[in-house]
C-alpha cells in the first residue's frame, strides 16, 4: 500500500515569486509519482509525472518536480508563479506493478497567488 | 477526442433517494476508474474496471454503492438510500491498457459529478 503526505494545506505567494509545494510518500514497492492540478469546480489535470529515468521532470507551463528516493519526496517547484497558477495541487502515487494506474492522493495544497 | 464525460455535473437529492451517475470514457480506453472527493480532501479510489470486468473495489464502496460497465464502454455509479455523508464529488477517469504504446501510466479525469444530499 502507498500513502502520500502533503504537509502544507495552503501556500500563499505573491505573483512572480518562487514556490515549492511539498510531497512525501510512503510505499513498500517501487512507485510512479504524479502531480495533478484542480481548478475551481473542475476535475483533475495531470501536471507532470515521474515514471523512470531522469529524476527531474518538467511540465509545459514551467513547473518541475524532482524525485528523491532517499528522502521519499517529490516536491513541486516553480521559479516564478502567475495569478493563473492559483489552484489546488495534488500529489499522487501508484505502485509500478499490477494496477499501476490506481492512484493514492495526498490531501492537496491550495496555492493562492496574489498581486 | 472529447475527454472523459460525466453526467450530471450536479445533483441535489433528498436523503434516502437513489441517484445514478454516468461516465463516458475516452474512446479506446479500456480501463475506467471511479474516485470520490470530499471537501478538503484528495480523491479516494472507489473501483476499477478493465473492459466490462470490475476488478477491484475499495472498502469505501459500501453495499449501497454499485458500479457497472455492461458493454465495456460507459459506466454507471448508483448510490441507493443516499445519506448526507455521501455528499461529495464523484470523479470518473479512464486510461489505455497497460502495455499499450501510448499508455504512459496516465489516467485522465472527467470534471466530476457533484452530489449534495439534503
gemmi code that builds the backbone of each chain (N, CA, C; Angstrom):
import gemmi

chains = {
    "A": [
        ("UNK", (0.844, -1.194, 0.000), (0.000, 0.000, 0.000), (0.882, 1.247, 0.000)),
        ("UNK", (0.316, 2.299, -0.527), (1.055, 3.557, -0.580), (0.295, 4.637, 0.179)),
        ("UNK", (1.019, 5.673, 0.584), (0.392, 6.853, 1.180), (1.166, 8.088, 0.753)),
        ("UNK", (0.484, 9.226, 0.792), (1.086, 10.489, 0.377), (0.793, 11.542, 1.435)),
        ("UNK", (1.797, 12.318, 1.758), (1.648, 13.407, 2.718), (1.984, 14.723, 2.053)),
        ("UNK", (1.037, 15.620, 2.062), (1.289, 16.985, 1.614), (1.186, 17.855, 2.860)),
        ("UNK", (2.320, 18.324, 3.306), (2.410, 18.959, 4.614), (1.707, 20.307, 4.671)),
        ("UNK", (1.616, 20.984, 3.543), (1.052, 22.336, 3.531), (-0.341, 22.307, 2.920)),
        ("UNK", (-1.340, 22.688, 3.680), (-2.685, 22.709, 3.121), (-2.901, 23.960, 2.271)),
        ("UNK", (-2.222, 25.048, 2.635), (-2.328, 26.279, 1.860), (-0.960, 26.933, 1.734)),
        ("UNK", (-0.690, 27.483, 0.569), (0.556, 28.214, 0.344), (0.213, 29.526, -0.344)),
        ("UNK", (0.285, 30.642, 0.400), (0.080, 31.941, -0.230), (1.403, 32.461, -0.775)),
        ("UNK", (1.358, 33.070, -1.945), (2.589, 33.570, -2.561), (2.245, 34.742, -3.464)),
        ("UNK", (3.180, 35.680, -3.571), (2.972, 36.811, -4.462), (3.352, 36.423, -5.895)),
        ("UNK", (2.694, 37.055, -6.825), (2.986, 36.806, -8.241), (4.460, 37.088, -8.524)),
        ("UNK", (5.026, 36.264, -9.369), (6.424, 36.307, -9.806), (7.389, 35.788, -8.741)),
        ("UNK", (6.913, 35.398, -7.594), (7.774, 34.795, -6.574), (7.912, 33.303, -6.846)),
        ("UNK", (8.973, 32.673, -6.318), (9.112, 31.219, -6.464), (8.230, 30.495, -5.449)),
        ("UNK", (7.941, 29.242, -5.754), (7.118, 28.455, -4.838), (7.578, 27.003, -4.842)),
        ("UNK", (7.423, 26.355, -3.704), (7.662, 24.914, -3.599), (6.501, 24.297, -2.836)),
        ("UNK", (5.890, 23.286, -3.420), (4.823, 22.529, -2.767), (5.403, 21.167, -2.427)),
        ("UNK", (5.308, 20.809, -1.161), (5.994, 19.614, -0.686), (5.118, 18.368, -0.758)),
        ("UNK", (5.769, 17.274, -1.094), (5.086, 15.980, -1.177), (6.052, 14.899, -0.717)),
        ("UNK", (5.618, 14.117, 0.239), (6.358, 12.933, 0.668), (5.464, 11.721, 0.534)),
        ("UNK", (6.056, 10.605, 0.218), (5.262, 9.395, 0.016), (5.845, 8.245, 0.825)),
        ("UNK", (5.032, 7.232, 0.970), (5.454, 6.009, 1.637), (4.969, 4.838, 0.800)),
        ("UNK", (5.850, 3.881, 0.570), (5.466, 2.725, -0.232), (6.416, 1.574, 0.034)),
        ("UNK", (5.886, 0.367, -0.026), (6.715, -0.826, 0.147), (7.225, -1.352, -1.187)),
        ("UNK", (6.771, -0.731, -2.274), (7.198, -1.141, -3.610), (7.663, 0.095, -4.367)),
        ("UNK", (8.286, -0.154, -5.506), (8.700, 0.969, -6.353), (7.464, 1.701, -6.861)),
        ("UNK", (7.608, 2.988, -7.077), (6.431, 3.800, -7.358), (6.576, 4.642, -8.612)),
        ("UNK", (5.426, 5.080, -9.086), (5.324, 6.165, -10.034), (4.730, 7.349, -9.264)),
        ("UNK", (5.118, 8.556, -9.632), (4.680, 9.743, -8.908), (4.087, 10.764, -9.862)),
        ("UNK", (3.070, 11.466, -9.376), (2.320, 12.388, -10.214), (1.985, 13.667, -9.437)),
        ("UNK", (1.849, 14.733, -10.185), (1.221, 15.945, -9.669), (0.042, 16.266, -10.577)),
        ("UNK", (-1.115, 16.467, -9.926), (-2.319, 16.883, -10.632), (-2.707, 18.271, -10.130)),
        ("UNK", (-3.352, 19.059, -11.008), (-3.856, 20.364, -10.640), (-5.371, 20.373, -10.829)),
        ("UNK", (-6.042, 21.043, -9.898), (-7.505, 21.134, -9.961), (-7.915, 22.591, -9.813)),
        ("UNK", (-8.494, 23.130, -10.870), (-9.029, 24.486, -10.822), (-10.440, 24.432, -10.252)),
        ("UNK", (-10.950, 25.532, -9.737), (-12.260, 25.517, -9.081), (-13.352, 24.886, -9.929)),
        ("UNK", (-14.083, 23.991, -9.318), (-15.232, 23.332, -9.941), (-14.862, 22.530, -11.184)),
        ("UNK", (-13.637, 22.085, -11.238), (-13.211, 21.271, -12.369), (-12.592, 19.964, -11.880)),
        ("UNK", (-12.387, 19.064, -12.817), (-11.722, 17.816, -12.488), (-10.218, 17.999, -12.402)),
        ("UNK", (-9.523, 16.894, -12.363), (-8.074, 16.915, -12.200), (-7.370, 16.886, -13.553)),
        ("UNK", (-6.317, 17.665, -13.657), (-5.494, 17.653, -14.872), (-4.085, 17.238, -14.492)),
        ("UNK", (-3.514, 16.343, -15.266), (-2.151, 15.913, -14.990), (-1.186, 17.052, -15.294)),
        ("UNK", (-0.341, 17.345, -14.321), (0.652, 18.406, -14.477), (1.990, 17.814, -14.935)),
        ("UNK", (2.460, 16.804, -14.228), (3.677, 16.106, -14.611), (3.745, 14.773, -13.888)),
        ("UNK", (4.666, 13.922, -14.336), (4.778, 12.594, -13.751), (6.218, 12.111, -13.803)),
        ("UNK", (6.547, 11.265, -12.838), (7.825, 10.563, -12.845), (7.543, 9.071, -12.949)),
        ("UNK", (8.085, 8.460, -13.989), (7.946, 7.014, -14.165), (9.290, 6.326, -13.996)),
        ("UNK", (10.304, 6.860, -14.651), (11.646, 6.306, -14.577), (12.599, 7.300, -15.231)),
        ("UNK", (13.881, 6.988, -15.191), (14.845, 7.833, -15.875), (15.215, 9.061, -15.061)),
        ("UNK", (15.339, 10.186, -15.730), (15.741, 11.426, -15.068), (14.825, 11.735, -13.897)),
        ("UNK", (15.433, 12.071, -12.781), (14.631, 12.329, -11.581), (13.992, 13.702, -11.601)),
        ("UNK", (14.393, 14.553, -12.532), (13.800, 15.886, -12.663), (12.849, 15.880, -13.851)),
        ("UNK", (11.599, 16.174, -13.565), (10.604, 16.198, -14.631), (9.984, 17.584, -14.694)),
        ("UNK", (9.565, 17.948, -15.894), (9.062, 19.300, -16.102), (7.702, 19.267, -16.784)),
        ("UNK", (6.914, 20.326, -16.531), (5.639, 20.479, -17.219), (5.791, 21.566, -18.281)),
        ("UNK", (4.774, 21.694, -19.114), (4.852, 22.672, -20.194), (4.654, 24.095, -19.696)),
        ("UNK", (4.133, 24.265, -18.488), (3.868, 25.620, -18.005), (4.826, 26.046, -16.892)),
        ("UNK", (6.029, 25.472, -16.900), (7.078, 25.986, -16.040), (7.248, 25.317, -14.693)),
        ("UNK", (6.387, 24.375, -14.349), (6.564, 23.631, -13.104), (7.589, 22.514, -13.298)),
        ("UNK", (8.251, 22.143, -12.226), (9.144, 21.000, -12.254), (9.058, 20.283, -10.902)),
        ("UNK", (9.401, 19.025, -10.924), (9.411, 18.238, -9.692), (10.593, 17.296, -9.748)),
        ("UNK", (11.158, 17.027, -8.609), (12.314, 16.146, -8.546), (12.031, 14.960, -7.637)),
        ("UNK", (12.230, 13.787, -8.170), (12.062, 12.552, -7.405), (13.314, 12.317, -6.575)),
        ("UNK", (13.147, 12.215, -5.276), (14.258, 11.935, -4.378), (13.932, 10.654, -3.616)),
        ("UNK", (14.538, 9.576, -4.060), (14.199, 8.270, -3.485), (14.635, 8.161, -2.027)),
        ("UNK", (15.801, 8.700, -1.710), (16.304, 8.566, -0.339), (15.442, 9.331, 0.656)),
        ("UNK", (14.875, 10.445, 0.208), (14.006, 11.236, 1.081), (12.522, 10.965, 0.820)),
        ("UNK", (12.251, 10.052, -0.045), (10.876, 9.694, -0.446), (10.045, 10.953, -0.675)),
        ("UNK", (10.577, 11.834, -1.505), (9.894, 13.089, -1.768), (9.733, 13.319, -3.264)),
        ("UNK", (8.788, 14.183, -3.584), (8.524, 14.567, -4.978), (7.975, 15.995, -4.934)),
        ("UNK", (8.788, 16.924, -4.514), (8.353, 18.305, -4.334), (8.175, 19.007, -5.680)),
        ("UNK", (7.175, 19.854, -5.723), (6.841, 20.606, -6.942), (7.348, 22.033, -6.789)),
        ("UNK", (7.985, 22.541, -7.838), (8.548, 23.896, -7.761), (8.231, 24.684, -9.018)),
        ("UNK", (8.184, 25.991, -8.838), (8.100, 26.892, -9.987), (8.875, 28.157, -9.622)),
        ("UNK", (9.769, 28.601, -10.482), (10.619, 29.750, -10.139), (9.881, 31.079, -10.093)),
        ("UNK", (8.763, 31.181, -10.827), (8.031, 32.444, -10.876), (6.558, 32.141, -11.162)),
        ("UNK", (5.707, 32.350, -10.178), (4.298, 31.969, -10.349), (3.490, 33.108, -10.947)),
        ("UNK", (2.360, 32.715, -11.530), (1.436, 33.657, -12.140), (0.089, 33.524, -11.441)),
        ("UNK", (-0.691, 34.577, -11.533), (-2.038, 34.557, -10.945), (-2.813, 33.325, -11.391)),
        ("UNK", (-2.654, 32.952, -12.633), (-3.406, 31.824, -13.193), (-2.989, 30.478, -12.616)),
        ("UNK", (-1.919, 30.447, -11.839), (-1.492, 29.199, -11.182), (-2.297, 28.918, -9.917)),
        ("UNK", (-3.132, 29.856, -9.510), (-3.974, 29.658, -8.338), (-4.876, 28.443, -8.555)),
        ("UNK", (-4.727, 27.462, -7.709), (-5.462, 26.198, -7.866), (-5.107, 25.284, -6.699)),
        ("UNK", (-5.725, 24.106, -6.702), (-5.397, 23.054, -5.741), (-4.462, 22.072, -6.437)),
        ("UNK", (-3.410, 21.706, -5.759), (-2.423, 20.797, -6.338), (-2.378, 19.510, -5.524)),
        ("UNK", (-2.475, 18.398, -6.220), (-2.485, 17.102, -5.561), (-1.293, 16.273, -6.020)),
        ("UNK", (-0.595, 15.728, -5.064), (0.461, 14.768, -5.329), (-0.158, 13.369, -5.246)),
        ("UNK", (0.272, 12.472, -6.113), (-0.302, 11.129, -6.121), (0.781, 10.107, -6.418)),
        ("UNK", (0.543, 8.892, -5.957), (1.499, 7.808, -6.134), (0.762, 6.553, -6.575)),
        ("UNK", (1.423, 5.756, -7.385), (0.909, 4.427, -7.694), (2.075, 3.457, -7.671)),
        ("UNK", (1.783, 2.208, -7.370), (2.791, 1.185, -7.471), (3.102, 0.942, -8.940)),
        ("UNK", (4.285, 0.439, -9.235), (4.638, 0.270, -10.642), (4.408, -1.154, -11.138)),
        ("UNK", (3.561, -1.889, -10.416), (3.151, -3.213, -10.878), (1.652, -3.339, -10.662)),
        ("UNK", (1.066, -4.357, -11.239), (-0.362, -4.581, -11.024), (-1.201, -3.459, -11.609)),
        ("UNK", (-2.131, -2.966, -10.816), (-2.996, -1.883, -11.276), (-2.218, -0.586, -11.171)),
        ("UNK", (-1.272, -0.410, -12.083), (-0.321, 0.690, -11.954), (-0.994, 2.036, -11.962)),
        ("UNK", (-2.161, 2.138, -12.572), (-2.781, 3.451, -12.656), (-3.671, 3.768, -11.469)),
        ("UNK", (-3.839, 2.860, -10.540), (-4.648, 3.153, -9.361), (-3.846, 4.108, -8.495)),
        ("UNK", (-4.404, 5.280, -8.288), (-3.662, 6.350, -7.622), (-4.077, 6.526, -6.173)),
        ("UNK", (-3.099, 6.833, -5.349), (-3.349, 7.273, -3.978), (-2.930, 8.738, -3.903)),
        ("UNK", (-3.860, 9.578, -3.487), (-3.636, 11.017, -3.485), (-3.328, 11.538, -2.088)),
        ("UNK", (-2.601, 12.655, -2.062), (-2.484, 13.420, -0.834), (-3.721, 14.273, -0.648)),
        ("UNK", (-3.733, 15.040, 0.437), (-4.898, 15.857, 0.758), (-4.918, 17.183, 0.011)),
        ("UNK", (-3.860, 17.468, -0.731), (-3.858, 18.662, -1.564), (-3.239, 19.872, -0.903)),
        ("UNK", (-2.720, 20.753, -1.748), (-2.181, 22.049, -1.306), (-2.826, 23.137, -2.142)),
        ("UNK", (-3.432, 24.079, -1.451), (-4.073, 25.191, -2.141), (-3.035, 26.277, -2.373)),
        ("UNK", (-2.698, 26.531, -3.635), (-1.761, 27.592, -3.984), (-2.569, 28.848, -4.297)),
        ("UNK", (-2.327, 29.886, -3.522), (-3.041, 31.153, -3.705), (-2.023, 32.204, -4.122)),
        ("UNK", (-2.124, 32.650, -5.368), (-1.200, 33.656, -5.892), (-1.889, 35.007, -5.893)),
        ("UNK", (-1.240, 35.996, -5.304), (-1.814, 37.344, -5.253), (-0.833, 38.368, -5.818)),
        ("UNK", (-1.381, 39.521, -6.154), (-0.557, 40.597, -6.726), (0.275, 41.284, -5.651)),
    ],
    "B": [
        ("UNK", (-11.185, 13.607, -29.918), (-11.061, 13.166, -28.522), (-11.776, 14.160, -27.638)),
        ("UNK", (-12.912, 13.725, -27.065), (-13.720, 14.658, -26.294), (-13.409, 14.574, -24.814)),
        ("UNK", (-12.520, 13.740, -24.380), (-12.209, 13.625, -22.975), (-13.220, 12.763, -22.249)),
        ("UNK", (-13.005, 12.600, -20.949), (-13.916, 11.830, -20.116), (-15.124, 12.704, -19.803)),
        ("UNK", (-16.307, 12.171, -20.058), (-17.533, 12.934, -19.883), (-18.353, 12.364, -18.738)),
        ("UNK", (-18.848, 13.231, -17.863), (-19.655, 12.779, -16.731), (-20.990, 13.521, -16.706)),
        ("UNK", (-22.022, 12.784, -16.288), (-23.358, 13.368, -16.265), (-24.186, 12.747, -15.134)),
        ("UNK", (-24.939, 13.540, -14.357), (-24.975, 15.001, -14.420), (-23.776, 15.627, -13.731)),
        ("UNK", (-23.555, 16.886, -13.944), (-22.449, 17.568, -13.274), (-22.817, 17.906, -11.831)),
        ("UNK", (-24.080, 18.138, -11.601), (-24.545, 18.467, -10.247), (-25.853, 17.747, -9.980)),
        ("UNK", (-25.972, 17.253, -8.758), (-27.198, 16.564, -8.374), (-27.476, 16.875, -6.909)),
        ("UNK", (-28.688, 17.374, -6.649), (-29.133, 17.573, -5.277), (-30.265, 16.593, -5.041)),
        ("UNK", (-30.166, 15.817, -3.984), (-31.176, 14.808, -3.727), (-31.517, 14.779, -2.245)),
        ("UNK", (-32.684, 14.280, -1.958), (-33.087, 14.136, -0.567), (-32.534, 12.832, -0.013)),
        ("UNK", (-32.222, 12.867, 1.253), (-31.730, 11.670, 1.933), (-32.700, 10.515, 1.728)),
        ("UNK", (-32.136, 9.373, 1.396), (-32.961, 8.194, 1.194), (-33.281, 7.898, -0.262)),
        ("UNK", (-33.070, 8.886, -1.123), (-33.319, 8.677, -2.546), (-32.129, 7.979, -3.205)),
        ("UNK", (-32.375, 7.414, -4.363), (-31.309, 6.785, -5.154), (-30.828, 7.763, -6.220)),
        ("UNK", (-29.557, 7.719, -6.505), (-29.001, 8.548, -7.573), (-28.083, 7.694, -8.447)),
        ("UNK", (-27.978, 8.102, -9.705), (-27.103, 7.398, -10.651), (-26.289, 8.402, -11.433)),
        ("UNK", (-25.007, 8.124, -11.530), (-24.105, 8.948, -12.325), (-23.595, 8.125, -13.505)),
        ("UNK", (-23.376, 8.836, -14.610), (-22.884, 8.160, -15.807), (-21.516, 8.706, -16.175)),
        ("UNK", (-20.679, 7.833, -16.699), (-19.350, 8.228, -17.159), (-19.095, 7.643, -18.543)),
        ("UNK", (-18.692, 8.483, -19.470), (-18.255, 8.031, -20.787), (-16.755, 8.255, -20.894)),
        ("UNK", (-15.980, 7.186, -20.978), (-14.522, 7.342, -21.006), (-14.049, 7.807, -22.378)),
        ("UNK", (-12.783, 8.094, -22.452), (-12.159, 8.418, -23.734), (-12.196, 7.162, -24.607)),
        ("UNK", (-12.505, 7.367, -25.874), (-12.585, 6.245, -26.814), (-11.291, 5.439, -26.794)),
        ("UNK", (-11.424, 4.129, -26.824), (-10.308, 3.178, -26.821), (-9.682, 2.956, -25.447)),
        ("UNK", (-10.139, 3.693, -24.446), (-9.640, 3.450, -23.096), (-10.413, 2.278, -22.509)),
        ("UNK", (-9.702, 1.196, -22.222), (-10.430, 0.048, -21.702), (-10.477, 0.025, -20.175)),
        ("UNK", (-9.713, 0.907, -19.546), (-9.742, 0.982, -18.089), (-10.575, 2.181, -17.657)),
        ("UNK", (-11.383, 1.953, -16.645), (-12.244, 3.024, -16.145), (-12.219, 2.963, -14.636)),
        ("UNK", (-12.124, 4.135, -14.009), (-11.985, 4.244, -12.557), (-13.049, 5.198, -12.002)),
        ("UNK", (-13.486, 4.911, -10.789), (-14.302, 5.855, -10.037), (-13.552, 6.247, -8.769)),
        ("UNK", (-13.552, 7.545, -8.515), (-12.972, 8.093, -7.289), (-14.020, 8.985, -6.627)),
        ("UNK", (-13.853, 9.195, -5.333), (-14.715, 10.118, -4.598), (-13.838, 11.165, -3.933)),
        ("UNK", (-14.287, 12.420, -4.009), (-13.536, 13.511, -3.395), (-14.462, 14.342, -2.516)),
        ("UNK", (-14.157, 14.406, -1.233), (-14.914, 15.263, -0.318), (-14.145, 16.557, -0.114)),
        ("UNK", (-14.846, 17.559, 0.406), (-14.253, 18.878, 0.559), (-12.988, 18.820, 1.413)),
        ("UNK", (-11.931, 19.420, 0.899), (-10.687, 19.491, 1.646), (-9.858, 18.226, 1.612)),
        ("UNK", (-10.273, 17.262, 0.823), (-9.547, 16.001, 0.737), (-9.138, 15.705, -0.690)),
        ("UNK", (-8.167, 14.815, -0.831), (-7.830, 14.337, -2.154), (-8.787, 13.247, -2.594)),
        ("UNK", (-8.815, 12.952, -3.869), (-9.676, 11.880, -4.364), (-9.305, 10.533, -3.746)),
        ("UNK", (-10.325, 9.722, -3.493), (-10.124, 8.378, -2.943), (-10.661, 7.349, -3.939)),
        ("UNK", (-9.883, 6.327, -4.162), (-10.248, 5.277, -5.107), (-11.469, 4.519, -4.621)),
        ("UNK", (-12.417, 4.299, -5.538), (-13.601, 3.512, -5.223), (-13.589, 2.155, -5.925)),
        ("UNK", (-13.417, 2.190, -7.260), (-13.481, 0.941, -8.000), (-12.849, 1.124, -9.365)),
        ("UNK", (-12.627, -0.002, -10.037), (-11.863, -0.008, -11.285), (-12.373, -1.121, -12.190)),
        ("UNK", (-12.546, -0.785, -13.470), (-12.965, -1.751, -14.475), (-11.875, -1.901, -15.535)),
        ("UNK", (-11.740, -3.099, -16.002), (-10.988, -3.334, -17.225), (-11.980, -3.974, -18.181)),
        ("UNK", (-12.287, -3.248, -19.238), (-13.413, -3.609, -20.107), (-14.666, -3.690, -19.239)),
        ("UNK", (-15.417, -4.780, -19.304), (-16.651, -4.842, -18.518), (-16.447, -5.456, -17.143)),
        ("UNK", (-15.241, -5.931, -16.878), (-14.983, -6.616, -15.615), (-14.583, -5.632, -14.517)),
        ("UNK", (-15.289, -5.738, -13.404), (-14.946, -4.925, -12.236), (-13.876, -5.666, -11.459)),
        ("UNK", (-12.660, -5.182, -11.500), (-11.530, -5.932, -10.972), (-11.174, -5.584, -9.536)),
        ("UNK", (-11.563, -4.428, -9.084), (-11.170, -4.048, -7.724), (-12.202, -3.085, -7.143)),
        ("UNK", (-12.501, -3.286, -5.880), (-13.430, -2.419, -5.160), (-12.821, -2.027, -3.833)),
        ("UNK", (-12.909, -0.749, -3.523), (-12.410, -0.256, -2.251), (-13.397, -0.606, -1.136)),
        ("UNK", (-12.885, -0.705, 0.079), (-13.781, -0.908, 1.217), (-14.664, 0.300, 1.435)),
        ("UNK", (-14.326, 1.430, 0.794), (-15.175, 2.620, 0.884), (-16.500, 2.401, 0.158)),
        ("UNK", (-16.510, 1.449, -0.763), (-17.691, 1.198, -1.573), (-18.629, 0.272, -0.801)),
        ("UNK", (-19.530, 0.890, -0.036), (-20.446, 0.085, 0.771), (-21.464, -0.614, -0.130)),
        ("UNK", (-22.307, -1.460, 0.490), (-23.270, -2.215, -0.306), (-24.368, -1.317, -0.876)),
        ("UNK", (-24.405, -0.044, -0.490), (-25.367, 0.874, -1.102), (-24.862, 1.394, -2.451)),
        ("UNK", (-23.607, 1.156, -2.712), (-22.986, 1.626, -3.949), (-22.852, 0.452, -4.924)),
        ("UNK", (-23.177, 0.707, -6.179), (-22.939, -0.307, -7.201), (-22.489, 0.383, -8.480)),
        ("UNK", (-21.481, -0.184, -9.091), (-20.966, 0.348, -10.344), (-21.035, -0.742, -11.396)),
        ("UNK", (-21.348, -0.315, -12.617), (-21.440, -1.262, -13.723), (-20.787, -0.670, -14.960)),
        ("UNK", (-20.373, -1.568, -15.806), (-19.858, -1.169, -17.118), (-20.239, -2.289, -18.088)),
        ("UNK", (-21.520, -2.375, -18.400), (-22.074, -3.567, -19.062), (-21.461, -3.923, -20.411)),
        ("UNK", (-21.098, -2.979, -21.198), (-20.562, -3.297, -22.524), (-19.115, -2.852, -22.666)),
        ("UNK", (-18.501, -2.577, -21.567), (-17.103, -2.157, -21.612), (-16.892, -0.775, -22.157)),
        ("UNK", (-17.976, 0.004, -22.249), (-17.809, 1.383, -22.734), (-18.134, 2.339, -21.600)),
        ("UNK", (-19.372, 2.863, -21.542), (-19.725, 3.782, -20.467), (-19.932, 3.006, -19.166)),
        ("UNK", (-19.930, 3.748, -18.077), (-20.128, 3.144, -16.762), (-21.163, 3.959, -15.990)),
        ("UNK", (-21.845, 3.293, -15.073), (-22.754, 3.972, -14.158), (-22.357, 3.670, -12.725)),
        ("UNK", (-22.560, 4.644, -11.883), (-22.350, 4.503, -10.441), (-23.663, 4.868, -9.772)),
        ("UNK", (-24.258, 3.898, -9.096), (-25.533, 4.127, -8.425), (-25.336, 4.119, -6.919)),
        ("UNK", (-25.962, 5.063, -6.270), (-25.965, 5.100, -4.812), (-27.403, 4.953, -4.360)),
        ("UNK", (-27.666, 3.931, -3.593), (-29.016, 3.700, -3.086), (-29.147, 4.256, -1.669)),
        ("UNK", (-30.357, 4.692, -1.350), (-30.664, 5.177, 0.009), (-29.600, 6.168, 0.470)),
        ("UNK", (-29.459, 7.232, -0.286), (-28.383, 8.183, -0.027), (-28.418, 8.721, 1.392)),
        ("UNK", (-27.228, 9.005, 1.904), (-27.044, 9.581, 3.228), (-26.273, 10.890, 3.063)),
        ("UNK", (-26.361, 11.747, 4.085), (-25.674, 13.031, 3.980), (-24.166, 12.849, 3.821)),
        ("UNK", (-23.637, 11.800, 4.363), (-22.213, 11.522, 4.232), (-21.784, 11.150, 2.823)),
        ("UNK", (-22.750, 10.915, 1.946), (-22.426, 10.608, 0.554), (-22.162, 11.870, -0.249)),
        ("UNK", (-22.447, 13.030, 0.321), (-22.215, 14.285, -0.380), (-20.734, 14.414, -0.701)),
        ("UNK", (-20.431, 14.551, -1.985), (-19.046, 14.561, -2.443), (-19.049, 14.795, -3.945)),
        ("UNK", (-17.840, 14.902, -4.488), (-17.719, 14.895, -5.937), (-17.262, 13.500, -6.361)),
        ("UNK", (-17.939, 12.953, -7.332), (-17.612, 11.619, -7.827), (-16.902, 11.795, -9.167)),
        ("UNK", (-15.659, 11.365, -9.181), (-14.808, 11.533, -10.349), (-14.660, 10.224, -11.094)),
        ("UNK", (-14.769, 10.320, -12.387), (-14.515, 9.174, -13.248), (-13.217, 9.433, -14.004)),
        ("UNK", (-12.490, 8.385, -14.279), (-11.240, 8.510, -15.021), (-11.080, 7.301, -15.925)),
        ("UNK", (-10.266, 7.457, -16.949), (-10.025, 6.322, -17.835), (-8.571, 6.319, -18.294)),
        ("UNK", (-8.135, 5.158, -18.776), (-6.774, 5.039, -19.287), (-6.714, 3.950, -20.343)),
        ("UNK", (-5.656, 3.999, -21.116), (-5.379, 2.959, -22.089), (-4.961, 1.690, -21.362)),
        ("UNK", (-4.944, 0.560, -22.056), (-4.479, -0.667, -21.423), (-3.010, -0.579, -21.049)),
        ("UNK", (-2.674, -1.163, -19.941), (-1.264, -1.256, -19.559), (-0.539, -2.061, -20.631)),
        ("UNK", (0.571, -1.543, -21.123), (1.293, -2.201, -22.200), (1.045, -1.552, -23.544)),
        ("UNK", (-0.016, -0.744, -23.646), (-0.254, -0.008, -24.886), (0.909, 0.962, -25.095)),
        ("UNK", (1.276, 1.163, -26.338), (2.434, 2.018, -26.602), (2.226, 3.444, -26.111)),
        ("UNK", (1.011, 3.880, -26.007), (0.746, 5.251, -25.547), (0.214, 5.277, -24.124)),
        ("UNK", (0.341, 4.170, -23.413), (-0.224, 4.063, -22.065), (0.334, 5.125, -21.139)),
        ("UNK", (1.653, 5.153, -21.014), (2.295, 6.197, -20.237), (1.883, 6.288, -18.797)),
        ("UNK", (1.243, 5.254, -18.267), (0.799, 5.283, -16.877), (-0.007, 6.528, -16.554)),
        ("UNK", (-0.786, 6.974, -17.500), (-1.539, 8.206, -17.296), (-3.023, 7.916, -17.294)),
        ("UNK", (-3.730, 8.383, -16.283), (-5.175, 8.307, -16.293), (-5.737, 9.712, -16.441)),
        ("UNK", (-6.839, 9.808, -17.140), (-7.445, 11.083, -17.479), (-8.774, 11.208, -16.746)),
        ("UNK", (-8.943, 12.305, -16.058), (-10.128, 12.509, -15.241), (-11.188, 13.335, -15.962)),
        ("UNK", (-12.430, 13.040, -15.658), (-13.528, 13.891, -16.053), (-13.662, 15.059, -15.093)),
        ("UNK", (-14.661, 15.884, -15.320), (-14.839, 17.072, -14.483), (-15.635, 16.791, -13.222)),
        ("UNK", (-16.100, 15.582, -13.065), (-16.739, 15.201, -11.817), (-18.233, 15.463, -11.786)),
        ("UNK", (-18.881, 14.714, -10.909), (-20.305, 14.897, -10.642), (-20.467, 15.216, -9.168)),
        ("UNK", (-20.990, 16.426, -8.907), (-21.183, 16.854, -7.527), (-22.510, 16.312, -6.997)),
        ("UNK", (-22.459, 15.667, -5.848), (-23.676, 15.185, -5.204), (-23.859, 15.903, -3.873)),
        ("UNK", (-25.041, 16.477, -3.696), (-25.404, 17.076, -2.417), (-26.641, 16.361, -1.909)),
        ("UNK", (-26.535, 15.776, -0.735), (-27.663, 15.078, -0.116), (-28.205, 15.964, 1.002)),
        ("UNK", (-29.483, 16.310, 0.887), (-30.074, 17.220, 1.889), (-31.101, 16.502, 2.747)),
    ],
}
model = gemmi.Model(1)
for chain_id, residues in chains.items():
    chain = gemmi.Chain(chain_id)
    for i, (resn, *xyz) in enumerate(residues, 1):
        res = gemmi.Residue()
        res.name, res.seqid = resn, gemmi.SeqId(i, " ")
        for name, pos in zip(("N", "CA", "C"), xyz):
            atom = gemmi.Atom()
            atom.name, atom.element = name, gemmi.Element(name[0])
            atom.pos, atom.b_iso = gemmi.Position(*pos), 0.0
            res.add_atom(atom)
        chain.add_residue(res)
    model.add_chain(chain)
structure = gemmi.Structure()
structure.add_model(model)
structure.setup_entities()
